[in-house]
Amino acid sequence: MEFLYSNRFKKDYKKLPDNIKKILQEKLNLMAQNPFHPSLRTKKIRGESNIFECSINMSIRMTWQYQDKKIFLRTVGPHDFTLDNP
């Protein structure tokens, strides 16, 4: 599956430490094959009609949605911040 990146995602990504960027890339590879792979722990965000979250690690989350048969990556960052601002 192909990805689209929001400006916010790009900005958030730049702030991540290198070790988290490496893990994120591994998760994106999984997501390209199956957005609901068990290790991503993907679930719909409560109160949002079509926005999902998935885990990068226990403290970092990424939000995304389907857009034109692609995955639109919205945000990435600390759990609480990312989920409060999907």
N, C-alpha and C positions, 0 to 999 in steps of 0.2 A: 504494500500500500504506500502511496505517496504522501509526503508531509507538506503542509503549509505552516509558516511560522509568523506569529503576530510580532509586531514591533516590541511589545512588552516581553514576550518570551525571549527574544534576542537580547534584550537589555538584561533580563533576569539571568540568562545563561552566562553572560560575561562576568557576572558577580560570583558565580560558583567556583569553588576550589577545583583544581585540576583533577583530584581523585574523584570528585562527584561528577565532573564532566565525563570521565571515563565510564563510570557506572551508568550515567544517563545514556551514553551512546549504546551500551550493551542493551539497555531497556528499549531504546528506540528500534534496535535490530529485531528484538522480540516482537515489539508492537507492530512492526511492518508485516510480520507474518501472521500475527494474531493479537489484536488489541485487547483481547480478554484472556491472554495467557495467565495461568494461575500465579506466576511469580510477580506479575504486575499488580495484582490485587485491585483490578479495575472495578469501579462502581460508579453509579450515577450520583451526582451531587444532589442532596436533598434540597428541594425548592427550586431546582433549575430544570428546565424542560429537556434540554439535550446536551448538557455539559457533564463530562465524566472526569474523575480523578484517578490517578494511579500512583503507586509508590515507586520512588527511585531507591530510597532506603527507608528506615524507620522514621526519619525526621524530615525528609525531603519529598514533596509531592509535585505532581505535574497535572495541569488541567488541560482538557482537549475536548473537541467536538467534531462531528462529521460535517464536512462542507464540500459539496460538489464531488462526492465519492472519494474524498481525500480526508486525511486527518489534519485538522487545524489545531496546532499546538498553541495554547493560550498563555499559560503561566508556568513557571517552575520556581520552587523555593521552599522555605520552611513551611511545615505542615499548617500551622494556624494561619499564617499570612496568606498562603496560597488559597486555602479553602474559604477564608473570609473575603477574598477578592478574586473569584474564579474568572 
